[in-house]
Amino acid sequence: MNQKVITGAILADKLSDESERPAVERVMQGEPVPFSVMEEHYKKPGGTMMHALFGADPLDFWVGRFYVGTFGVMSLIGIFFGTFFYLYQAIVVEGAYNLLAARLDPPPISAGLRLVGANEPGFYWQLIVFFATIAFIGWALRQVDISRKLEMTYEIPIAYGAVVFSWITLQILRPIGMGAWGNGFALGITHHLDWVSNIGYQYFNFFYNPFHAIGISLLFASTLVLAMHGSIILMSADRPFMKERQEDAFWRNLLGYSIGEIGIHRMAFWLGVSSVLFSNLCIYLSGTLVYDWNEFWSFWNNLPFWSTTAISATGITFGIAAFGVVIWRGRKGKQIDVDDIEFGGIGLEGTAIKKPIQVNFLQRLFGLGQVGPVYLGLWGTVSVIAGVACAFIILEDYAFQVAYNPVAFLRDFWVLSLDPPGMAFGLGFAPWHEGGAWIVATFLLHVSVLTWLARVVDRSQKSDLGMQLAWGFGAALFLYFVIYLIRPMVMGNWAQAPGHGFKAILDWTNNVSVQYGNFYYNPFHMLSIFFLLGSTLLLAMHGATIVATSRWGAHREIEQMMAEGSGYHRSQLFWRWCMGFQATSKSIHQWLWWFAAMTGITGGIGLLISGTLIFDWYAWATQIGIVAPPF
């Protein structure tokens, strides 16, 4: 029988004996199979680790849509007793009927690593940590069993295992490394905010912790990738003519590179896992090996290669190595026709979409507005010029601060800063090296990001796509403009904005919290952190899920939105059995987009009202009764 393939999930013709064939065979051949049939096929005993080890699993069953299993029972035991002891300590022992203000501290430092008695402080903390650890490990092993049942690879339990390892690091490994359970993480909905704040100042400026900086950068990178991926899928939704390679064309036009359908999900998986692992290092090293993150960086200025001779020798060595690499790469491979690759397609399938506007200067400079694979155009040109000018002003001021000494410039690069004018200047202009350069550089940065937004809108319109990417970028710009423009103008001076520099950003972030009480009690900051961590969690979950089901074509998400195939059905079954509900191929990307967008929106609101409406967040939290009582 001749069969015409329409998508990876559909065949044009049906076999007459379809009722005689199992669902898996029909899915593998590409015919649409109802989700209920897929679930019926896989929802049967067998395939668990207990079956593999002992040949039987007496707890291998479902309750409704929830898969239980041996490790599910183990997890439920941990959840029940952990929750029971938490509520008992909060309500009965402490009398804290307001659970927001509950305080569950670990044993005192003087107790060391011993198990404390029932009448000693920290007893219930130890019980809760013990049962919570059982619950988390059981949940991870339950995910392994579900993956085995659905014939998926293990990316999801691996990603979740990284989170479990973070809990174990925080509550077990670090206290053991420091010699006392009292160094564990305090429990309590708002009480843990005090712990987070205090741990930073206990080791001086925690923002100077390099692993904290890397971890936070990865969290924001995860949110950025989440917004970009969610946007492109939603932009392509309800457009049956769209193909995955047209996604690639859009990103090549916009950024010069597309990582591909499966590549973006692998990247999502590793970004999420890496952010957790670096955060583990961040907290574990504090108090075990490093006691002062300010002092930690004292080695930097004493490195031997900061001498002029060493700098010259290093530069020559790298120059020779780079030249050798260029020559070596130039000898490899056959010649390719770049014009044919970049301009050979038609419409979205090529990277050179027609220019948005006829500008002779651009045509002379860039031809069709194409700079390599990047479609620059009018808005892109303005954005790049403004961005380069901004960077030049910042770097020139850095050089001025070190008297144009190249060695000092490289050595002090991380601490150099182009600062805003002092408070005495208000919103007026200042001399160039007293803040005037900051005003001009920041204005150019505003122009650069706004014209980049215009470029995103233009590319989306010319590509006949939705505006989700532009709106997502706009949500991020809301936070940016609150920091650099709106809040300083409301407060009446540019000094409220951060300087341009690595250390300047860290100091500004730290000072905002100190200046307005414990900034962690800011409810919009809480929401922003919730959405930030939630974005990373969603990114890791989605990336791991698609990678684990990619051999069935789950990564072809535009096609999956038209007709979900066996890969997406498996992913939905996994979360249905794991959590009791599942998203569709479209709704999961709506979740991704909104979590990423709300990170910037809530963060911007929280910062805007700090110093304008609320001047002490700790006092505010105390007034409304959500602060845990003193020990």
VENNOR-V256409 format. One record per residue. RES is the residue in one small letter. OMEGA is omega in whole degrees, 0 to 359 (none if undefined). NEAR is the number of other ideal C-beta (glycine too) atoms within 10 Angstrom. D_LAST is the distance of its C-alpha to the last C-alpha in whole Angstrom. Layout:
RES	OMEGA	NEAR	D_LAST
RES	OMEGA	NEAR	D_LAST
This chain:
m	177	7	78
n	181	5	77
q	180	13	73
k	180	8	72
v	178	11	68
i	173	13	67
t	178	16	63
g	184	16	61
a	188	24	61
i	168	15	64
l	184	17	67
a	184	11	70
d	178	10	72
k	175	12	71
l	184	15	73
s	183	8	74
d	185	7	73
e	182	13	69
s	182	7	68
e	184	8	69
r	179	12	67
p	184	11	63
a	184	20	61
v	180	15	60
e	180	13	63
r	179	21	64
v	181	21	61
m	178	13	62
q	171	14	65
g	181	20	63
e	178	20	64
p	180	16	61
v	180	23	60
p	179	10	58
f	181	15	54
s	179	10	54
v	176	15	57
m	181	23	55
e	180	16	52
e	182	11	54
h	186	16	56
y	184	17	52
k	181	14	51
k	181	10	52
p	176	14	51
g	175	11	51
g	182	18	50
t	178	24	46
m	178	16	45
m	176	18	46
h	182	17	49
a	184	12	50
l	188	9	49
f	179	11	50
g	180	7	52
a	178	11	50
d	185	20	47
p	182	10	47
l	182	13	44
d	182	20	46
f	178	12	46
w	167	14	44
v	188	9	43
g	179	6	44
r	180	15	44
f	171	14	41
y	183	24	42
v	179	17	40
g	180	26	41
t	183	20	40
f	171	24	37
g	176	25	36
v	177	14	36
m	180	18	34
s	180	21	32
l	177	16	31
i	179	14	30
g	180	21	27
i	183	17	27
f	184	12	27
f	177	17	25
g	179	21	22
t	181	14	22
f	182	14	22
f	176	22	19
y	181	21	17
l	179	12	18
y	179	14	18
q	185	22	14
a	189	23	13
i	186	14	16
v	184	10	16
v	185	13	13
e	184	17	11
g	181	9	14
a	180	19	13
y	171	9	17
n	186	14	16
l	177	14	16
l	183	15	16
a	180	20	12
a	183	22	11
r	179	21	8
l	184	22	10
d	173	19	9
p	177	24	11
p	178	22	12
p	180	15	11
i	183	13	14
s	180	7	15
a	179	18	16
g	182	13	19
l	180	12	21
r	174	11	21
l	185	13	20
v	181	18	18
g	185	9	19
a	182	7	18
n	181	6	16
e	177	13	14
p	177	14	10
g	182	20	12
f	182	17	15
y	174	22	15
w	180	24	14
q	178	20	17
l	182	19	19
i	180	23	19
v	180	25	20
f	183	17	23
f	177	20	24
a	179	20	23
t	176	17	25
i	181	18	28
a	182	21	28
f	180	22	29
i	178	18	31
g	180	21	33
w	179	20	33
a	179	21	35
l	175	20	37
r	177	26	38
q	176	25	39
v	180	20	41
d	179	25	43
i	177	24	44
s	179	23	45
r	180	16	47
k	183	23	49
l	178	19	49
e	179	14	51
m	171	27	48
t	196	14	47
y	182	14	44
e	182	24	42
i	177	27	40
p	176	22	38
i	179	18	38
a	179	26	36
y	178	23	34
g	177	19	33
a	178	19	32
v	178	17	29
v	178	17	29
f	177	17	29
s	177	18	26
w	181	16	24
i	177	16	25
t	185	21	25
l	190	18	21
q	184	23	20
i	187	15	22
l	181	15	25
r	175	20	22
p	177	24	20
i	179	14	23
g	181	14	25
m	172	17	22
g	180	12	22
a	176	17	18
w	180	24	17
g	177	20	13
n	178	19	15
g	183	22	16
f	178	18	15
a	180	20	12
l	183	23	13
g	188	22	13
i	177	16	16
t	182	20	14
h	181	21	11
h	177	16	13
l	176	24	15
d	181	19	12
w	181	18	13
v	180	14	16
s	184	19	16
n	182	13	14
i	179	16	17
g	182	20	20
y	177	12	19
q	178	13	18
y	181	20	21
f	187	17	23
n	184	17	25
f	180	21	24
f	177	18	27
y	175	21	29
n	185	23	28
p	180	15	32
f	172	18	31
h	179	21	28
a	179	17	31
i	180	17	34
g	179	21	31
i	178	19	31
s	179	12	34
l	176	21	35
l	179	23	33
f	176	16	35
a	177	16	38
s	179	26	37
t	177	28	37
l	179	18	40
v	178	22	42
l	181	32	41
a	182	27	42
m	182	21	45
h	178	24	46
g	182	27	45
s	186	26	47
i	179	26	50
i	179	25	50
l	177	22	50
m	182	22	52
s	183	25	55
a	178	19	54
d	176	10	57
r	188	15	59
p	180	9	61
f	185	8	64
m	176	22	61
k	182	15	60
e	182	17	58
r	176	14	60
q	169	20	60
e	180	24	56
d	181	19	57
a	180	23	59
f	182	25	57
w	177	19	54
r	176	19	57
n	187	26	58
l	188	22	55
l	181	12	53
g	184	14	56
y	172	12	55
s	184	21	54
i	177	15	52
g	187	16	53
e	180	20	52
i	181	15	51
g	182	11	50
i	180	23	47
h	173	26	46
r	177	18	46
m	179	19	44
a	180	27	42
f	184	24	41
w	176	17	40
l	180	21	38
g	181	28	36
v	183	23	36
s	180	18	36
s	179	26	33
v	183	24	31
l	177	18	32
f	176	19	32
s	176	23	28
n	178	21	27
l	181	16	29
c	185	19	27
i	183	21	24
y	183	19	25
l	182	20	27
s	179	23	24
g	177	16	22
t	179	16	25
l	183	9	28
v	182	17	27
y	181	13	25
d	183	14	26
w	171	19	28
n	182	10	29
e	181	12	31
f	186	17	32
w	182	14	35
s	181	9	36
f	191	8	39
w	183	12	40
n	182	10	42
n	179	7	44
l	188	10	45
p	187	6	49
f	178	12	50
w	174	15	50
s	183	11	53
t	180	10	56
t	181	8	58
a	179	13	55
i	180	15	55
s	180	11	58
a	179	12	59
t	179	11	56
g	179	11	57
i	180	10	61
t	180	10	59
f	179	10	57
g	178	10	61
i	180	10	63
a	180	10	61
a	179	10	60
f	179	10	64
g	179	10	65
v	180	10	62
v	180	10	64
i	182	9	67
w	180	9	66
r	180	9	65
g	181	8	68
r	184	7	70
k	170	6	68
g	180	7	69
k	179	4	72
q	178	5	73
i	178	8	71
d	184	9	72
v	180	10	69
d	180	9	71
d	180	9	72
i	187	12	68
e	186	17	66
f	186	14	69
g	184	12	71
g	179	16	69
i	178	8	70
g	183	13	67
l	182	21	63
e	172	13	65
g	182	15	66
t	182	23	63
a	174	21	66
i	185	22	65
k	184	9	67
k	184	19	66
p	183	19	65
i	181	10	67
q	178	9	70
v	186	15	69
n	180	7	72
f	179	9	70
l	181	19	67
q	178	12	70
r	185	8	72
l	187	12	69
f	184	19	67
g	179	12	70
l	183	15	69
g	184	25	65
q	175	18	64
v	190	15	63
g	178	13	63
p	184	19	61
v	174	19	59
y	187	28	61
l	179	22	60
g	183	26	62
l	183	19	62
w	178	21	58
g	179	25	57
t	179	19	59
v	181	18	58
s	181	21	54
v	181	17	55
i	180	14	57
a	180	20	54
g	179	17	51
v	179	12	54
a	177	17	54
c	180	22	50
a	180	15	50
f	180	12	53
i	180	21	51
i	183	22	48
l	178	16	49
e	178	14	52
d	174	20	49
y	182	20	47
a	178	15	51
f	182	14	51
q	180	17	48
v	177	16	49
a	176	8	53
y	176	11	54
n	185	13	53
p	180	12	53
v	179	15	51
a	179	16	49
f	180	16	48
l	183	13	48
r	185	18	45
d	187	17	43
f	186	14	44
w	182	13	40
v	178	16	39
l	184	23	42
s	170	21	41
l	190	23	43
d	176	20	41
p	178	27	42
p	177	22	43
g	184	13	41
m	182	12	40
a	181	11	43
f	180	18	45
g	177	14	43
l	180	12	45
g	179	11	48
f	181	12	50
a	174	18	49
p	190	10	51
w	183	14	51
h	175	13	49
e	178	14	47
g	179	22	46
g	179	16	49
a	178	22	49
w	181	27	46
i	181	19	47
v	181	15	50
a	181	21	49
t	176	22	46
f	179	15	49
l	177	20	51
l	175	20	48
h	180	17	47
v	183	17	51
s	184	20	51
v	179	20	48
l	178	16	50
t	174	20	53
w	175	20	52
l	177	19	50
a	178	18	54
r	178	24	55
v	178	21	53
v	182	17	54
d	180	18	58
r	180	22	58
s	179	20	56
q	181	13	59
k	180	18	62
s	181	21	60
d	178	14	60
l	178	23	57
g	185	19	54
m	185	15	52
q	180	23	48
l	179	24	48
a	178	20	49
w	177	17	46
g	177	25	43
f	177	21	44
g	177	16	44
a	177	20	41
a	180	22	40
l	176	17	42
f	177	18	40
l	180	20	37
y	183	15	39
f	173	17	40
v	182	21	37
i	191	20	36
y	185	22	39
l	190	15	41
i	183	16	40
r	175	19	37
p	180	20	38
m	178	14	41
v	182	14	39
m	170	18	37
g	176	11	40
n	181	17	40
w	183	25	41
a	179	18	38
q	179	21	35
a	178	22	37
p	173	20	36
g	178	20	39
h	181	25	41
g	183	20	40
f	181	14	37
k	181	18	35
a	179	17	35
i	180	16	34
l	180	20	31
d	180	18	30
w	179	19	31
t	179	14	28
n	185	18	26
n	178	12	27
v	180	18	26
s	181	20	23
v	186	11	22
q	184	13	24
y	179	21	23
g	178	20	19
n	185	22	18
f	180	20	21
y	177	20	19
y	175	25	18
n	186	28	22
p	179	17	23
f	172	17	27
h	176	22	25
m	181	16	23
l	180	18	27
s	177	22	29
i	177	18	26
f	181	14	27
f	178	22	31
l	179	22	31
l	177	18	29
g	177	19	31
s	179	28	34
t	178	30	34
l	180	19	33
l	180	24	36
l	180	31	38
a	180	28	38
m	183	23	38
h	180	25	41
g	180	27	43
a	181	30	42
t	182	27	44
i	178	26	47
v	182	23	47
a	181	27	47
t	186	29	50
s	181	19	52
r	174	13	55
w	174	21	55
g	182	19	55
a	182	28	52
h	177	22	52
r	196	23	55
e	178	27	52
i	176	20	55
e	182	23	57
q	177	24	55
m	178	21	54
m	180	18	58
a	183	15	58
e	181	22	55
g	186	27	56
s	179	24	55
g	180	26	52
y	176	29	50
h	177	29	51
r	180	22	49
s	179	28	46
q	177	23	46
l	180	24	46
f	184	24	44
w	175	17	41
r	179	19	43
w	184	25	42
c	187	20	39
m	180	10	37
g	177	12	39
f	180	9	41
q	176	19	43
a	174	18	44
t	181	14	47
s	177	24	49
k	186	15	48
s	179	10	45
i	179	23	43
h	172	25	44
q	174	16	43
w	181	17	40
l	185	28	40
w	184	24	41
w	178	20	39
f	180	23	36
a	182	28	37
a	183	25	38
m	176	19	35
t	180	29	33
g	183	25	35
i	181	20	35
t	177	23	32
g	179	24	31
g	179	23	33
i	181	19	32
g	180	22	29
l	183	22	30
l	183	20	33
i	177	17	30
s	182	24	28
g	176	15	29
t	177	13	32
l	181	9	30
i	184	16	26
f	178	12	25
d	185	15	22
w	178	22	20
y	178	18	16
a	178	14	18
w	180	19	20
a	177	22	17
t	182	14	15
q	181	10	18
i	171	10	19
g	179	9	16
i	179	18	15
v	177	21	12
a	180	24	9
p	179	11	6
p	184	6	4
f	none	9	0
